[in-house]
Amino acid sequence: MNALYEEFKGRGFVLLLVNMGEDSELVRRAVKARRYTAPVVLDPDREVSDAYVVTASPTVYIVDRRLQIIGRAVGRREWSGEAGRRLITALLRP
């Protein structure tokens, strides 16, 4: 996901990494170790996770330009593959 964020961020792509309930210092160390460059949001009380019914990690929500949820994927996916890049490119079209 980091590579996709770096590739598409200048074209309107937004990626938020949401941590569910872990200690902020632990999250900080993990972000540094994994070299994440996308913004990381802390959800210490799991309010956001509960509101979006996140039951597993990773869970990806795809939101269009109108801020409508148009997709949800639970579990690992190859987002940086050809199909993932095509999807992101299509969603970024005006």
MARFI-632638 format. One record per residue (C-alpha): residue number from 0; x, y, z. Coordinates in steps of 0.5 Angstrom, whole numbers, padded with zeros to 4 digits. Last residue first. Layout:
REM residues N
   seq       u       v       w
   NUM       X       Y       Z
...
***
This chain:
REM residues 94
   seq       u       v       w
    93   -0025    0027   -0026
    92   -0021    0020   -0027
    91   -0018    0018   -0020
    90   -0023    0012   -0019
    89   -0021    0009   -0026
    88   -0013    0010   -0024
    87   -0015    0006   -0017
    86   -0018    0001   -0021
    85   -0013    0000   -0026
    84   -0007    0000   -0020
    83   -0011   -0006   -0017
    82   -0012   -0010   -0023
    81   -0004   -0009   -0025
    80   -0002   -0011   -0018
    79    0000   -0006   -0012
    78   -0007   -0008   -0009
    77   -0005   -0015   -0008
    76   -0010   -0017   -0003
    75   -0010   -0018    0004
    74   -0016   -0019    0009
    73   -0023   -0016    0008
    72   -0025   -0012    0002
    71   -0030   -0006    0002
    70   -0033   -0002   -0004
    69   -0036    0004   -0006
    68   -0037    0008    0000
    67   -0039    0014   -0002
    66   -0035    0020   -0001
    65   -0037    0024   -0007
    64   -0030    0023   -0010
    63   -0030    0015   -0009
    62   -0029    0011   -0003
    61   -0026    0004   -0002
    60   -0026    0001    0004
    59   -0020   -0003    0006
    58   -0020   -0008    0012
    57   -0013   -0011    0014
    56   -0014   -0013    0019
    55   -0021   -0016    0022
    54   -0028   -0014    0024
    53   -0028   -0007    0022
    52   -0036   -0006    0023
    51   -0035    0002    0020
    50   -0038    0005    0026
    49   -0034    0000    0031
    48   -0027    0001    0027
    47   -0028    0009    0028
    46   -0030    0008    0035
    45   -0025    0003    0037
    44   -0023    0007    0043
    43   -0016    0008    0041
    42   -0017    0009    0034
    41   -0010    0012    0032
    40   -0010    0015    0025
    39   -0004    0014    0021
    38   -0002    0018    0015
    37    0001    0015    0009
    36    0009    0015    0009
    35    0010    0008    0012
    34    0017    0006    0014
    33    0015   -0001    0017
    32    0020    0000    0023
    31    0018    0008    0023
    30    0010    0006    0023
    29    0011    0000    0028
    28    0015    0004    0033
    27    0010    0010    0033
    26    0004    0005    0033
    25    0007    0002    0039
    24    0008    0009    0042
    23    0001    0010    0041
    22   -0002    0004    0045
    21   -0006    0000    0040
    20   -0014    0000    0040
    19   -0015    0000    0032
    18   -0010    0003    0028
    17   -0013    0007    0022
    16   -0008    0007    0016
    15   -0011    0013    0011
    14   -0010    0013    0004
    13   -0012    0019   -0001
    12   -0011    0019   -0008
    11   -0012    0026   -0011
    10   -0007    0025   -0017
     9   -0001    0027   -0013
     8   -0002    0021   -0008
     7   -0002    0016   -0013
     6    0005    0013   -0014
     5    0007    0015   -0006
     4    0000    0012   -0004
     3    0001    0006   -0008
     2    0008    0004   -0006
     1    0006    0005    0001
     0    0000    0000    0000
***
